[in-house]
Structures are given as C-alpha cells and as structure tokens.
Amino acid sequence: MSGGGREFLFGYVAADATGELSYTADWALTREAEKAAFERFVDLVISRLEQYPDLHIYHYAPYEPAGIVTLAL
C-alpha cells in the first residue's frame, strides 16, 4: 500500500445464506489494520463471486472502486 491516506473504514452489507442482510464495519487505524481489512474484504468478494458469478458490488461514487484499486497496488 503505497503513499496516500488511510482508508479508515471498510463498510459493507452482505446477505447471509438465509437472505438476511448484515452490515460489517471494519475499522483500520494503522497501515497493518488497513491491509488486514482490505484482505478480508477481497476474500469475501472472491468467495461470493465463486458462489454468485453474476455478483454486483454497488457503490456510491467513483471514489470507491478507485480506492480499492489504490489499496491493491
């Protein structure tokens, strides 16, 4: 994770096996915590893509996908 500021919160809503929605707020106050939160989010997305190949991730603005790309570098 090179340069830039820190992504303090990874927040997302996901449905469980019964369809019930739950919100995850994964706070990151250090670079190490940021990396761990990012990895947990990516692991969740990969797992869900395997289960639901037509998965769509909704976001508010272009900042969110750009932030994910930045964190992946």
N, C-alpha and C positions, 0 to 999 in steps of 0.2 A: 504494500500500500504506500504509494509514493506521494509525498507532498500533500498540499491541500488541508482542509479542515477535517474534522471528525464527524462521522455520522452517529449522532448520539442515540438515536432510536430507530430500531428496525421494528416497525409495527405492521402487522398483517392479520387478516381474518381468513380462516380456513374452515371448511366443513369437515366434521369427523365422519366415520362410517355410517352413522345414523342420519347424517344431513344437518346435524346441529352445528351452528356457527360458533367459533370461539376466537377471541382476539388475543394475539400474542404481542406483548410489548417487551422487546429485548433491548435493554439499555446498554450502552457502551461508553464508558467514561475514560478508557485508555485505549491505546492502539491495539494491545493484545485482546481486550474485550471486544473491540470493533471487529477484529479479524475473526474471532470465535463466533460472534453474532452473524457476521456475513456468511461464514461457512455453514452455520446451522440453517440459515435461510436458503442457501443454494442447495444443501442436502434435501431440504423439504421440497423445493421446486423440482429437483431431479426425481425424487420419489413419486411426487404427484404426476409428473409427466409420464413416467412409466405406467402409472395406473390409469391416467386420463390423458391420452395422447392429444386430445383437442383442447387441453387446458389453456385458459387465457388468464393472464395476470392484468388486472385493472389497476390503473394508477391515475393520480390527479393531474399531473403535468409532465412535460418532457424532462424535468429535473430528475424524476425517479429512475427511469432507465439509464440516464446519463450517469447518475450517481452509482448505480450498480456496475456499470462498465468501468468507471474510475476505480472502484474498490477492487475489481478483478485484476487490475494491472499490477 
